[in-house]
Amino acid sequence: MSRFEALRIHDNGDKTTRCEAEQLTLEDLGEGSVVIDTHWSSVNYKDALAVTGAGRIIRRFPCVPGIDLAGVVAESSDPRYAPGDKVLVTGCNIGEALDGGYAQRARLPADAVVPLPAGLDLREAMMLGTAGFTAGLAVLRMLDNHQHPELGPILVNGATGGVGSIAIQLLSALGYRVTAVSRKSDAEAHLKALGASEVVTPEAVASGGKPLEKAQWGGAVDNLGGEALAAMTRTVVPFGNIASIGLASGIELNTTVMPFILRGVSLLGIHSVECPRAMREAVWEKLSGPWKPAKLEAIVTNTIGLEALPDYCRQLIDGTVTGRALVQLRADAVC
C-alpha cells in the first residue's frame, strides 16, 4: 500500500505529547467513508497548541493534527461524493478526535466534508479555513442578533491574527467602522489596508474595572478572553453584540450581570467545531459569494510544508507572526 507524508501527535504518558513526521498508509488513519487527497491546509492557534504540546487539544492518540484541509476526493462510499470532487473540511473534530489535515491523505466521515463552493478554489478555501469560517460565523450571528452600523464602531482585538484579519475585512465591507486592537507597532498600515478605520493599543481600550463604564463600542469581536473580554462587556453600547471567539489571553471572565441586564449587551459564543451543517453551509455560501474578502492574499504571510510546521507553530504560540500561513501538502498541489 502506498505511503504518504504526515505529522502525528503521540502521547508521552506523562501529560506531555510529541509531534513526529511519519510515513503512513491509509490503514493508519481513522475510519471514514470519504478518502481525500489533501492539497492544502492552514495553521490556526489551536493547531499550534496541538503541535507544540502547549495545549491538550488532541483527544485520541496517535492523531494527525490540523483542523483544516482542502483537497480532491480519491474514494467514497457515500453517494454525496465521487472521486474527483473538490472538497473542504474545517472543524468537525478533525485534528482533535479525528485525523486531520497535516497529512497528504485523509479519511473522514462524509458529514464532515463540504463541497468546495463555486466561488472559491482549494487554496482560497484554506486562506479562509477555520479562521475565516469562525469570523464569518461571528458576523452572521451578530447580524442575526440585530447588529447594525448605527450602533457604532466594532472593536476587533487579536487583529493581526487570522480571525481578526478576516473579521476586519468582512465588517468593513458590510459598512461598519472597525477599530483594530494590536500591540504590534508595525501593524497599523497593514490593518488599515484590510479595512480598519483606526488601530489602537490594548492599553487604549482597557477598562478601569467598574461594572459599567463609558459605552463607546457598537459591538466587538474578541479573540483573547480574560480581561480583554471583560472590558468589552463594560464598554459596549446598549444592545450591542460581543462575539467571543478565543482565549489567547486567558479563560477567565470577571464581569457582572449589569452590562446584560442594564444595557442589553449580548455575549455570543462562537463555536466552529460542532456548528450545525445547515449553518456551516450558509457561512461558506456567504464567504464564497457576497462576503468573499477582497484582500485574501494580503493576510497570507507564509506558505510552508509539513517540515516547517513545528517551528512555525512555536512562533505562533510566541506571538511573533502576523497573518495566516498556508500549508502546501503536495509539490503539485492544485487550486
Buried (B, 14 or more C-beta within 10 A) or exposed (E): EEEBBBBBBBBEEEEEBEBEEBEBEBEBBBEBBBBBBBBBBBBBBBBBBBBBBBBEBBEEEBBBBBBBBBBBBBBBEBEBBEEEBBBBBBBBBBBBBBBBBBBBBBBBBBEBBBBBBEBBBBBBBBBBBBBBBBBBBBBBBBEEBEBBBEBBBBBBBBBBBBBBBBBBBBBBBBEBBBBBBBEBEEBBEBBBEBBBBBBBEBEEBEBEEEEBBEBEBBBBBBBBBBBBBBBBBBBBBEBBBBBBBBBBBBEEBEBBEBBEEEBEBBBBEBEBBEBEEEEBBBBBBBBBEEBBBEBBEBBBBBBBEBEBBBEBBBBBBEEEBBBBBBBBBBEEBBE
